[in-house]
Amino acid sequence: MGLQFGIFDHIEPVPGLTLGQIYSGRLQLLEQYDAAGFYAYHLAEHHTPAFHSLAPSQNVLLAAASQRTQRLRLAPCVYVLPLYHPLRLIEEVCMLDHLTDGRFEMGVGRGAVLEAQRRGLTQFLGDRVMQRPAGLPMREADPEQYRLRERSEAERRRRVNPGNVGERGRGAGVNVVVGTPDSVRSYMDEYMATGANYFVCSFQWGHISHEHAMRSIDLFVEHIMPHYQ
């Protein structure tokens, strides 16, 4: 099996478009992903102004997507469990599993409260800001233990490793690749050399228009995907 391609998404405001237009455009993108043979669509659950997300309810959007796609797997990434009643969540998950004819991939987590704290959004934490029960492990690894060596100027100017996969076992991160199909293929060749078998894309974010996103998808599907599948 060749490299599989997925999509990561969290829906942001697009200047000049209403909410209805943004949702309609996203469903068109989902139809395009499905037709092009992408493996899965990973939708983040974001709340509060920390991320300006317009799709805080994954179930609503994925239910609509289930009726506009045939093969694309639909994957919430992730359900923020403290915000759900267990019975209600499992009932809706079961519904989505049947609506998608088994294409539903469930993911759960506690949410990114720590990230909200870093952004100064402490108003969303209530009166007990920053208070945690005694005896819990640190939220982050000891920075001294994982401190990286000082890099030279030449190393700092060099492009990051494909996928941000480090030599010391660090996990993959987020990277932006912009260019012609030839330049993107050059990057993808290096990415494949890491032994990766899954590549997650994001085509519409920030102020990127729906038309530009569709054009990027067309170019990626025509000039990139066939080389690695």
C-alpha positions as a Markdown table, in Angstrom:
| # | Residue | x | y | z |
|---|---|---|---|---|
| 1 | Met | 0.0 | 0.0 | 0.0 |
| 2 | Gly | 1.3 | 3.4 | -0.9 |
| 3 | Leu | 1.1 | 6.6 | 1.1 |
| 4 | Gln | -2.4 | 7.5 | 2.4 |
| 5 | Phe | -3.6 | 11.1 | 2.5 |
| 6 | Gly | -5.9 | 12.6 | 5.1 |
| 7 | Ile | -7.3 | 16.0 | 5.8 |
| 8 | Phe | -7.1 | 18.0 | 9.1 |
| 9 | Asp | -9.7 | 20.8 | 9.5 |
| 10 | His | -11.1 | 23.4 | 11.9 |
| 11 | Ile | -13.4 | 25.8 | 10.3 |
| 12 | Glu | -12.5 | 29.5 | 10.6 |
| 13 | Pro | -14.3 | 32.6 | 9.5 |
| 14 | Val | -13.8 | 33.6 | 5.8 |
| 15 | Pro | -14.0 | 37.3 | 5.1 |
| 16 | Gly | -17.1 | 38.2 | 3.1 |
| 17 | Leu | -18.9 | 34.9 | 3.6 |
| 18 | Thr | -21.9 | 34.1 | 5.8 |
| 19 | Leu | -21.9 | 31.0 | 8.1 |
| 20 | Gly | -24.2 | 29.3 | 5.7 |
| 21 | Gln | -21.9 | 29.9 | 2.8 |
| 22 | Ile | -18.9 | 28.7 | 4.8 |
| 23 | Tyr | -20.6 | 25.5 | 5.7 |
| 24 | Ser | -21.8 | 24.9 | 2.2 |
| 25 | Gly | -18.3 | 25.4 | 0.9 |
| 26 | Arg | -16.9 | 23.0 | 3.4 |
| 27 | Leu | -19.3 | 20.3 | 2.3 |
| 28 | Gln | -18.2 | 20.9 | -1.3 |
| 29 | Leu | -14.6 | 20.4 | -0.2 |
| 30 | Leu | -15.6 | 17.1 | 1.5 |
| 31 | Glu | -17.2 | 15.9 | -1.7 |
| 32 | Gln | -14.0 | 16.7 | -3.5 |
| 33 | Tyr | -11.9 | 14.9 | -0.9 |
| 34 | Asp | -14.1 | 11.8 | -1.2 |
| 35 | Ala | -14.0 | 11.8 | -5.0 |
| 36 | Ala | -10.2 | 12.2 | -5.0 |
| 37 | Gly | -9.6 | 9.2 | -2.8 |
| 38 | Phe | -8.4 | 10.9 | 0.4 |
| 39 | Tyr | -8.5 | 8.4 | 3.3 |
| 40 | Ala | -10.0 | 10.4 | 6.2 |
| 41 | Tyr | -11.3 | 13.8 | 7.3 |
| 42 | His | -10.1 | 14.8 | 10.8 |
| 43 | Leu | -12.2 | 17.6 | 12.3 |
| 44 | Ala | -11.0 | 19.4 | 15.4 |
| 45 | Glu | -13.4 | 20.4 | 18.2 |
| 46 | His | -12.5 | 23.9 | 19.2 |
| 47 | His | -14.4 | 26.3 | 21.5 |
| 48 | Thr | -14.0 | 29.8 | 22.8 |
| 49 | Pro | -12.2 | 32.6 | 21.0 |
| 50 | Ala | -8.9 | 30.7 | 21.4 |
| 51 | Phe | -9.4 | 29.2 | 17.9 |
| 52 | His | -12.3 | 31.1 | 16.4 |
| 53 | Ser | -13.8 | 27.8 | 15.3 |
| 54 | Leu | -17.1 | 27.8 | 13.5 |
| 55 | Ala | -17.7 | 24.1 | 13.9 |
| 56 | Pro | -17.7 | 23.4 | 17.7 |
| 57 | Ser | -20.2 | 20.6 | 17.2 |
| 58 | Gln | -18.4 | 17.9 | 15.2 |
| 59 | Asn | -21.4 | 15.6 | 15.2 |
| 60 | Val | -23.6 | 18.1 | 13.3 |
| 61 | Leu | -21.1 | 18.7 | 10.5 |
| 62 | Leu | -20.0 | 15.0 | 10.3 |
| 63 | Ala | -23.6 | 13.9 | 10.1 |
| 64 | Ala | -24.1 | 16.3 | 7.1 |
| 65 | Ala | -20.8 | 15.0 | 5.6 |
| 66 | Ser | -21.9 | 11.4 | 5.9 |
| 67 | Gln | -24.7 | 12.1 | 3.4 |
| 68 | Arg | -22.3 | 13.8 | 0.9 |
| 69 | Thr | -19.5 | 11.3 | 0.9 |
| 70 | Gln | -19.2 | 7.6 | 0.1 |
| 71 | Arg | -15.7 | 6.4 | 1.0 |
| 72 | Leu | -14.1 | 9.1 | 3.1 |
| 73 | Arg | -13.6 | 8.1 | 6.7 |
| 74 | Leu | -14.9 | 10.8 | 9.1 |
| 75 | Ala | -12.8 | 11.3 | 12.3 |
| 76 | Pro | -13.5 | 13.7 | 15.1 |
| 77 | Cys | -10.1 | 14.9 | 16.4 |
| 78 | Val | -11.0 | 14.8 | 19.3 |
| 79 | Tyr | -14.2 | 14.8 | 21.3 |
| 80 | Val | -13.5 | 16.9 | 24.4 |
| 81 | Leu | -14.9 | 14.5 | 26.9 |
| 82 | Pro | -15.5 | 16.9 | 29.9 |
| 83 | Leu | -18.1 | 18.7 | 27.7 |
| 84 | Tyr | -20.2 | 15.6 | 27.1 |
| 85 | His | -22.7 | 13.5 | 29.0 |
| 86 | Pro | -21.4 | 9.9 | 28.4 |
| 87 | Leu | -24.8 | 8.5 | 27.5 |
| 88 | Arg | -25.6 | 11.3 | 25.0 |
| 89 | Leu | -22.1 | 11.0 | 23.4 |
| 90 | Ile | -22.2 | 7.2 | 22.9 |
| 91 | Glu | -25.7 | 7.5 | 21.5 |
| 92 | Glu | -24.6 | 10.1 | 18.9 |
| 93 | Val | -21.5 | 8.1 | 18.1 |
| 94 | Cys | -23.6 | 5.0 | 17.4 |
| 95 | Met | -25.8 | 7.1 | 15.1 |
| 96 | Leu | -22.8 | 8.4 | 13.2 |
| 97 | Asp | -21.4 | 4.9 | 12.9 |
| 98 | His | -24.6 | 3.8 | 11.1 |
| 99 | Leu | -25.0 | 7.0 | 9.1 |
| 100 | Thr | -21.5 | 6.6 | 7.7 |
| 101 | Asp | -21.9 | 2.8 | 7.1 |
| 102 | Gly | -18.9 | 2.1 | 9.3 |
| 103 | Arg | -16.7 | 5.0 | 8.1 |
| 104 | Phe | -16.7 | 6.7 | 11.5 |
| 105 | Glu | -13.4 | 6.9 | 13.4 |
| 106 | Met | -13.7 | 8.0 | 17.0 |
| 107 | Gly | -11.1 | 10.0 | 18.9 |
| 108 | Val | -11.4 | 11.4 | 22.5 |
| 109 | Gly | -9.3 | 13.7 | 24.7 |
| 110 | Arg | -9.5 | 16.1 | 27.6 |
| 111 | Gly | -9.1 | 19.2 | 25.6 |
| 112 | Ala | -6.5 | 21.9 | 25.3 |
| 113 | Val | -7.1 | 23.9 | 28.5 |
| 114 | Leu | -3.3 | 24.4 | 28.8 |
| 115 | Glu | -3.2 | 26.1 | 25.5 |
| 116 | Ala | -6.0 | 28.4 | 26.5 |
| 117 | Gln | -4.0 | 29.3 | 29.6 |
| 118 | Arg | -1.0 | 30.2 | 27.5 |
| 119 | Arg | -3.1 | 32.5 | 25.4 |
| 120 | Gly | -4.3 | 34.3 | 28.5 |
| 121 | Leu | -7.9 | 33.0 | 28.2 |
| 122 | Thr | -8.2 | 32.3 | 31.9 |
| 123 | Gln | -11.7 | 33.7 | 32.0 |
| 124 | Phe | -12.9 | 30.3 | 30.6 |
| 125 | Leu | -11.5 | 28.4 | 33.6 |
| 126 | Gly | -13.9 | 29.8 | 36.3 |
| 127 | Asp | -12.8 | 30.9 | 39.7 |
| 128 | Arg | -10.2 | 28.2 | 40.3 |
| 129 | Val | -7.8 | 29.4 | 37.8 |
| 130 | Met | -4.5 | 27.5 | 37.6 |
| 131 | Gln | -5.4 | 25.4 | 40.6 |
| 132 | Arg | -4.8 | 21.6 | 40.3 |
| 133 | Pro | -5.1 | 18.8 | 42.9 |
| 134 | Ala | -1.9 | 18.1 | 44.7 |
| 135 | Gly | 0.2 | 15.1 | 43.7 |
| 136 | Leu | -0.5 | 15.2 | 40.0 |
| 137 | Pro | 2.4 | 14.9 | 37.5 |
| 138 | Met | 3.6 | 17.9 | 35.6 |
| 139 | Arg | 1.5 | 18.9 | 32.6 |
| 140 | Glu | 4.7 | 19.1 | 30.6 |
| 141 | Ala | 7.9 | 17.2 | 30.4 |
| 142 | Asp | 10.9 | 18.5 | 32.3 |
| 143 | Pro | 12.4 | 21.1 | 30.0 |
| 144 | Glu | 15.9 | 20.5 | 31.2 |
| 145 | Gln | 15.7 | 16.8 | 30.3 |
| 146 | Tyr | 14.7 | 17.5 | 26.7 |
| 147 | Arg | 16.6 | 20.7 | 26.1 |
| 148 | Leu | 18.1 | 20.8 | 22.6 |
| 149 | Arg | 21.6 | 21.8 | 21.9 |
| 150 | Glu | 22.3 | 25.2 | 20.6 |
| 151 | Arg | 22.2 | 25.3 | 16.8 |
| 152 | Ser | 24.6 | 27.1 | 14.5 |
| 153 | Glu | 23.4 | 29.9 | 12.2 |
| 154 | Ala | 23.6 | 27.6 | 9.2 |
| 155 | Glu | 21.4 | 25.0 | 11.0 |
| 156 | Arg | 18.8 | 27.6 | 11.9 |
| 157 | Arg | 18.6 | 28.8 | 8.3 |
| 158 | Arg | 18.2 | 25.2 | 7.0 |
| 159 | Arg | 14.7 | 24.0 | 6.3 |
| 160 | Val | 13.1 | 21.8 | 9.0 |
| 161 | Asn | 13.0 | 18.1 | 8.6 |
| 162 | Pro | 10.1 | 16.8 | 6.5 |
| 163 | Gly | 7.1 | 16.4 | 8.8 |
| 164 | Asn | 9.1 | 17.9 | 11.7 |
| 165 | Val | 10.2 | 14.3 | 12.5 |
| 166 | Gly | 13.4 | 14.7 | 14.5 |
| 167 | Glu | 16.4 | 12.4 | 14.8 |
| 168 | Arg | 15.8 | 12.0 | 18.6 |
| 169 | Gly | 12.4 | 10.5 | 18.3 |
| 170 | Arg | 10.3 | 13.7 | 18.5 |
| 171 | Gly | 6.9 | 13.4 | 17.0 |
| 172 | Ala | 5.6 | 15.0 | 13.8 |
| 173 | Gly | 4.5 | 18.5 | 13.9 |
| 174 | Val | 2.8 | 21.1 | 11.6 |
| 175 | Asn | 4.6 | 22.5 | 8.6 |
| 176 | Val | 3.5 | 24.7 | 5.8 |
| 177 | Val | 4.6 | 23.8 | 2.3 |
| 178 | Val | 3.9 | 26.3 | -0.4 |
| 179 | Gly | 5.0 | 26.2 | -4.0 |
| 180 | Thr | 4.6 | 24.6 | -7.4 |
| 181 | Pro | 3.7 | 20.9 | -7.8 |
| 182 | Asp | 7.4 | 20.2 | -8.5 |
| 183 | Ser | 8.6 | 21.8 | -5.3 |
| 184 | Val | 5.9 | 20.1 | -3.3 |
| 185 | Arg | 6.9 | 16.7 | -4.8 |
| 186 | Ser | 10.5 | 17.4 | -3.8 |
| 187 | Tyr | 9.4 | 17.9 | -0.2 |
| 188 | Met | 7.2 | 14.8 | -0.4 |
| 189 | Asp | 10.1 | 12.7 | -1.6 |
| 190 | Glu | 12.0 | 13.7 | 1.5 |
| 191 | Tyr | 9.0 | 13.0 | 3.6 |
| 192 | Met | 8.6 | 9.5 | 2.2 |
| 193 | Ala | 12.3 | 8.8 | 3.1 |
| 194 | Thr | 11.4 | 9.0 | 6.8 |
| 195 | Gly | 9.3 | 5.9 | 6.4 |
| 196 | Ala | 6.0 | 7.7 | 6.8 |
| 197 | Asn | 2.8 | 6.0 | 5.6 |
| 198 | Tyr | 0.2 | 8.8 | 6.2 |
| 199 | Phe | 0.3 | 12.5 | 5.2 |
| 200 | Val | -2.4 | 14.9 | 6.6 |
| 201 | Cys | -3.1 | 18.0 | 4.5 |
| 202 | Ser | -5.0 | 21.2 | 5.2 |
| 203 | Phe | -6.2 | 23.2 | 2.2 |
| 204 | Gln | -8.4 | 26.0 | 3.6 |
| 205 | Trp | -7.5 | 28.0 | 6.7 |
| 206 | Gly | -7.0 | 31.7 | 7.5 |
| 207 | His | -8.1 | 33.9 | 4.7 |
| 208 | Ile | -7.7 | 31.4 | 2.0 |
| 209 | Ser | -10.8 | 31.6 | -0.2 |
| 210 | His | -13.0 | 28.6 | -1.2 |
| 211 | Glu | -11.9 | 29.0 | -4.8 |
| 212 | His | -8.2 | 29.0 | -4.0 |
| 213 | Ala | -8.7 | 25.9 | -1.7 |
| 214 | Met | -10.5 | 24.0 | -4.5 |
| 215 | Arg | -7.7 | 24.9 | -7.0 |
| 216 | Ser | -5.0 | 23.7 | -4.5 |
| 217 | Ile | -6.9 | 20.4 | -4.1 |
| 218 | Asp | -7.1 | 20.0 | -7.8 |
| 219 | Leu | -3.4 | 20.5 | -8.3 |
| 220 | Phe | -2.5 | 18.2 | -5.4 |
| 221 | Val | -4.8 | 15.4 | -6.6 |
| 222 | Glu | -3.5 | 15.7 | -10.2 |
| 223 | His | 0.2 | 16.2 | -9.7 |
| 224 | Ile | 1.1 | 14.9 | -6.2 |
| 225 | Met | -1.1 | 12.0 | -5.1 |
| 226 | Pro | -0.6 | 9.7 | -8.1 |
| 227 | His | 3.2 | 9.7 | -7.4 |
| 228 | Tyr | 2.8 | 8.2 | -3.9 |
| 229 | Gln | -0.2 | 5.9 | -4.1 |
